[in-house]
Amino acid sequence: MTHGAQIVRSAQPSSGPSGTRCGMVSVETAAEHERILREIESTDTNCIGPTLRSVYDGQEHGLFMDKLDARIRNHDREIEKMCNHHFQGFVDSITELLKVRGEAQKLKSQVTETNRSLQGDGKELMSSMEELRQCRVQQRNIATTMDKLTLCLPVLEMYARLQEQMEAKRYYPALRTLEQLEQTCLPRAGQYRFCTIMAENIPKLRTQIRDTAMTQLKDFLESIRKHSDKIGETAIRQAQLQRSLDNSISPVGRRPRGQALAAAGVMQSNGQAGSPLSELDSGILDVEDGEEDDDVSGAQDLVDFSPVYRCLHIYTVLGLRDAFESYYRKQRRKQARLVLQPHSNMHETLEGYRHYFNQIVGFFVVEDHVLHTTQGLVNRAYVEELWELALSKIVAALRTHSSYCDDPDLVLDLKNLIVLFADTLQGYGFPVTQLFDMLLEMREQYGEILLKRWNITFRQVLDQDNYSPIPVSSEQEYRHYTSQFPLQDPQLDKLPFPKKLPFSQFVPKVYCQLKEFIYACLKYSEDLHLSSTEVDDMIRKSTNLLLTRTLSHCLQYAIKKKNVGLAELVQVIINTTHLEQSCHFLEEFIANITNVPPETANATKLYGTSTFKDARHAAEAEIYTSLNAKIDQFLQLADYDWMAGVPTGAAPTASDYLLDLMAFLKSTFSVFTNLPGKVAQTACMSACKHISTSLMQLLLDPEVKQISMGALHQFNADVHECEGFARAGPVAGFQGDTLLLAFSDLRQLLELFTQWDWSSYLADYGKASCKYLRVNPHTALALLEKMRESSRKNNVFAQFRKTDRDRQKLIDTVIKQLRNVIAQQQHT
């Protein structure tokens, strides 16, 4: 309160006399000042600022200061009263304290002496106790050290073993050691600096082991990518050897799913699949060391799979198995895409295809082995998915590249390579049905290539043939030809040497080429797992294509090419006749090599008979055409004097061109003796009809406006010559005067005009008994009009002679009657 009053007092401004001020204070002001004083007395001095401010804010602060001084004086009196009350007691206490100080000095001297005596007496004991304490501390430290060393020595030993394993690249045991060190030994050892350093190194060591294992895996993947060709080559060689053994001993089922893997001794860790094969790296691939050894027991022996197993187990221990599986599969998918991508020039050589197949087989042999020697690194679904992808790409690549091939030998070698490729992968459990389906598709392409080659071969045979019967001078030569072609002719066998075979060289050559084609088709059908019936059907269909398309076109080409003489065409007919007769021998030949009887139900029949018949008919038609063309050449030499007068002396002789034509026909038909009778007869009849038709066209030629009776007599003499040729029978086999019927139209027409028998013709026209039944009224009218024009022009003065005038009237009358007949015929 005093301190607060002092503060208030120091802050008091100067004021007038208090008596003057008090008279002016009201009761409320006095109460307020009392409250402020109580607040100052009860409040900390640090917090009276607001209170004092309220005093100074008012107008009665002088009065307040007076009341404050009065309160201070009141408190001073109370303090003085309290001190006077306790003063005597204070003096007594001081006196008693002085007495106690003396006694305390004595007591201190006694205690000091006693302590000095005690210290002297316990000095030796303290020395002994200190020595004992130190011994106990040392003993405890030694025991603690031994305990700690007992815990630390395994840590140090294990860490030393870890370092040795790391240096020896035995990463999987190192990882196990690291795990034991971290989980067991280090927690027991305690918090030591070297333990802390070891604990800090453990993640680094794990990372080092993981990275090293991954590096080895990458090296392994790169190595098998480079050497998959060698792996596949060895696997294919194994499959080929196995197939040879199966064929030579007995049909044994293939080893499923690559049982050869276990037999090959690939699982080197006591046969425990899925464990690391070896802790020492023996090389990822020993291909280089084994290239000289052709007696390897298995393709997998070329590969050391320990990096895969080691990395798999390391990642499993590290808890990263899923990441490892994903990485392995991803990398192998990439490698699969590279392996399945063929070279652009693969189709050029068989080695290109072989390299392609070897790489694919090598890839899937590795995957199959990993599938069966690891637990889940790859599963069956993954391998099947890869194989489906590969199969689609393989089939597409083979379809594309094989389409460029035009060499049947290369296609056949490719087919054998594909079969071996398919059999190899089938031995490892991969489905290869699509490959065999594709081989059946390629069989169509192979057939087309064969047809192209045989087309060239047949054309060469036909072009090189001399189209003459084959002369045979000895029995050996005769047997040579009969061994090439099944000739069965007892009469020919009896003839002495030298003799001639009826056919030319192209018959045995074509027959041999047909057999070679069948053999070529059979070679492609081998090892396609087809039944005998399917093989027989394929061969027969291909042979039919060869016969109906290739050989037929070649024969047509040989028949229709320029400068083919009648003799050559005759020989073609003879040759095709013998080839037609040999078709059943081809049927037997196919049945023998396929073991399918030709009479089997639904068996395809050869179309050879129809092919050779068509060729023979084409040759016959060509003979007829060629013969008619030759006849036309002679007829072009005809030079009739259509205005010749009627001969008065001997009957006219045949024209020179016609005599030459008849001589040519006689010599030609003499060659036809070796032809079948109907062919020669048809050719002869066709020639006679063509001559008759051509002569008729000469008479009715629009360019010939006038024909005299003398010209008709000359024309009649030529027709007599033709009839004499027909009557002489140039070809045997005609009955009676059948050949003369070819000239009957001409004969009746000429007799009608030379005998001028119009009354009979007009009277009997339309009756079956008509003498001139074959004379068409149109033809007669046209010829008669030409004669009328001739008569008018040559007989300028005919109007002055009654006989000529009567003849002209007769012609006009006949013409009118003929027109009436024609008109009646048109109306009916």
Order of alpha helices (4+ residues) and beta strands (2+ residues): alpha-alpha-alpha-alpha-alpha-alpha-alpha-alpha-alpha-alpha-alpha-alpha-alpha-alpha-alpha-alpha-beta-alpha-alpha-beta-alpha-alpha-alpha-alpha-alpha-alpha-alpha-alpha-alpha-alpha-alpha-alpha-alpha
